Amino acid sequence: MHRWRIRRFDPFRELTDINRAFDVYFGVRPRTPVPERTWAPPVDVYETRDDLAVAVELPGVRETDIQLSMAGDVLSLRGLRGTAVEAREENYHRIERWSGAFERHIQLPVPVQADKIRASYRDGVLEIRLPKLEEVKPREIKIEVG
């Protein structure tokens, strides 16, 4: 299944990109600093019978640079991904990988047991398991024969 990101059309953004391209071609340095890019790692949230599960793609992020917290029904994820190579910005020919600080806040669709949350990190994917409260778990009802 493919997920498409839809970006709102902004004609002024295209003009800014064209102007920047001309500036680069003619060797003109930007007069104002370029704003720092922010990024948000992709997140999947799904339910199993007993848990709510959250999977977050964080390639290139060290486990020690990830912070998780829970307040009410909101799971918060913060962290930092550094650049892979230390080079001055003017030495780059292309920068496509996102780096820097990131932050995600996920409102949980069902109540969970906050004291029993488990998180694991493997191959660049953070998996968080949030056990559902007993009262929201599906229960099988036995039918008596009378």
Phi, psi and omega in degrees: 000128178264140175247127181257136174266128180259125179250131180297134179290129179227102184298330180288330176297317180298319177296319178298317179296321179294314179300319179297320179298316177298318180299316179296316182298318182269005175076023179271128177280143177300139180283333179242148180294145178285131181297147181294133180285143174244155179219157178230121181294146178293143185230136170247135176235126180214163181249143166247184181300318187253341188232161163255132184241141178232127176242130184234126177278119181224054180297139178082004179256131177282147179305324182289347180261013180247134177234129177244142174210161182226129176223114183064236179254025181241124175265127181245138181231128178226156177179191184213133173239121180277170176284148183288325183235136177275106177215150178290147184304323182290347178271351180281145172259334180204136175230110180242338181277133181282142175217170180105195182285148174223160180203135175224142175234124185241116176280125185279136184281344179224154177293141181232166176270095186300330182281356182241019180290137177238141178226140176224154183227120182209135177053038177079010178238124175267123178246127181242127177249123181242104181297134178290153172295148183304323184289346179257354177287144178294140178238141177274134180253124181279134179263124179273143177265124188247000000 
